[in-house]
């Protein structure tokens, strides 16, 4: 029980990337194309991610990026309430989750965090 509590304490809201593999077979296959879902849409975020990859609407793979700022992390296990934003990047194949990258952060430019998260994804996925 103590170990579980400690895990939640450190996972509540933290300043490093959490990654998770949902489909090991697809993670190991090269990605030849992706379409983009960006939520919420902003010109700054769109320009940032489009500078990294040429997206195509005619594709089975989707890179889904969601983010929010000016929020409070209210996890009961969180002792550091200073984070005010998050980014979640998910790779989906035919709408099924393959891999995800998540980070809580404070006072950072969303374009920078998109690039960092995409780089983290590219270390695991062959894009």
KEROLUM-365086 format. One line per 3 residues: their letters; for each residue x, y, z of C-alpha. Coordinates in Angstrom, 1 decimal, padded with zeros to 4 digits. Layout:
BEGIN
A> X Y Z ~ ...
// end
This chain:
BEGIN
XXX> 000.0 000.0 000.0 ~ 002.9 002.4 000.8 ~ 004.5 001.7 -002.6
XXX> 001.2 002.4 -004.4 ~ 000.8 005.7 -002.5 ~ 004.4 006.7 -003.4
XXX> 003.7 005.9 -007.1 ~ 000.6 008.1 -007.1 ~ 002.6 010.9 -005.3
XXX> 005.2 010.9 -008.1 ~ 002.7 010.5 -010.9 ~ 000.1 013.0 -009.7
XXX> 001.6 015.9 -011.7 ~ 005.2 015.9 -012.7 ~ 007.7 017.7 -014.8
XXX> 008.9 014.8 -017.0 ~ 007.3 012.9 -019.9 ~ 005.2 009.9 -019.2
XXX> 005.2 007.5 -022.1 ~ 003.1 004.4 -022.6 ~ 003.0 001.7 -025.3
XXX> -000.4 000.3 -026.1 ~ 000.5 -001.8 -029.1 ~ 004.1 -003.1 -029.2
XXX> 003.7 -004.6 -032.7 ~ 002.7 -001.3 -034.3 ~ 005.3 000.6 -032.3
XXX> 008.0 -001.4 -034.0 ~ 006.6 -000.9 -037.6 ~ 007.8 002.2 -039.5
XXX> 005.1 005.0 -039.8 ~ 004.9 006.1 -043.4 ~ 002.1 008.7 -043.0
XXX> 000.0 010.4 -040.4 ~ -002.9 012.8 -040.3 ~ -003.1 015.4 -037.6
XXX> -005.8 016.2 -034.9 ~ -004.9 019.2 -032.9 ~ -007.1 020.3 -030.0
XXX> -007.5 023.1 -029.3 ~ -006.5 024.5 -032.7 ~ -004.1 027.4 -032.7
XXX> -002.1 028.8 -035.5 ~ 001.1 028.7 -033.3 ~ 000.7 025.1 -032.4
XXX> -000.3 024.1 -036.0 ~ 002.7 025.9 -037.4 ~ 005.0 024.2 -034.8
XXX> 003.9 020.7 -035.6 ~ 003.7 021.2 -039.3 ~ 007.3 022.3 -039.3
XXX> 008.2 018.8 -038.1 ~ 006.2 016.5 -040.3 ~ 004.2 016.6 -043.5
XXX> 000.7 015.3 -042.6 ~ -001.7 013.6 -044.9 ~ -005.5 013.3 -044.5
XXX> -005.5 009.9 -046.4 ~ -003.8 007.8 -043.8 ~ -004.7 005.2 -041.1
XXX> -002.3 006.7 -038.5 ~ -003.3 009.8 -036.6 ~ -001.1 012.0 -034.4
XXX> -003.5 013.5 -031.9 ~ -002.2 016.4 -029.9 ~ -004.2 017.9 -027.0
XXX> -003.1 020.6 -024.6 ~ -004.4 023.0 -022.1 ~ -003.0 025.8 -020.0
XXX> -004.0 028.0 -017.1 ~ -005.3 024.9 -015.2 ~ -004.7 023.6 -011.7
XXX> -003.4 020.1 -011.0 ~ -005.8 018.8 -008.4 ~ -004.5 015.3 -007.9
XXX> -004.9 014.4 -004.3 ~ -001.4 012.8 -004.4 ~ 000.2 015.9 -005.9
XXX> 002.4 017.9 -003.4 ~ 003.6 020.4 -006.1 ~ 000.6 022.5 -007.3
XXX> 002.8 024.7 -009.5 ~ 002.0 023.0 -012.8 ~ -000.5 025.0 -014.9
XXX> -000.5 023.2 -018.3 ~ -000.3 019.8 -019.9 ~ 000.3 018.3 -023.3
XXX> -000.8 014.8 -024.5 ~ 000.4 013.4 -027.8 ~ -001.1 010.1 -029.0
XXX> -000.4 008.0 -032.0 ~ -003.4 006.1 -033.2 ~ -003.8 003.5 -035.9
XXX> -007.4 003.1 -037.2 ~ -008.5 005.0 -034.1 ~ -006.8 002.5 -031.7
XXX> -004.2 003.9 -029.4 ~ -000.6 002.8 -030.2 ~ 001.6 005.1 -028.1
XXX> 001.3 008.2 -025.9 ~ 003.5 010.9 -024.5 ~ 002.2 013.1 -021.7
XXX> 003.7 016.0 -019.7 ~ 002.6 018.5 -017.1 ~ 004.5 021.8 -017.2
XXX> 004.5 025.4 -016.1 ~ 005.4 028.6 -017.9 ~ 006.5 027.1 -021.1
XXX> 005.7 027.9 -024.7 ~ 003.3 025.3 -026.2 ~ 005.2 025.2 -029.5
XXX> 008.4 024.2 -027.6 ~ 006.5 021.5 -025.7 ~ 005.0 020.2 -028.9
XXX> 008.5 019.9 -030.4 ~ 009.9 018.2 -027.3 ~ 007.0 015.8 -027.1
XXX> 007.2 014.9 -030.8 ~ 011.0 014.3 -030.3 ~ 010.2 012.0 -027.4
XXX> 007.7 010.1 -029.6 ~ 010.2 009.8 -032.5 ~ 012.7 008.2 -030.1
XXX> 010.3 005.2 -029.8 ~ 008.4 005.2 -033.1 ~ 010.1 004.9 -036.5
X> 008.8 008.0 -038.3
// end
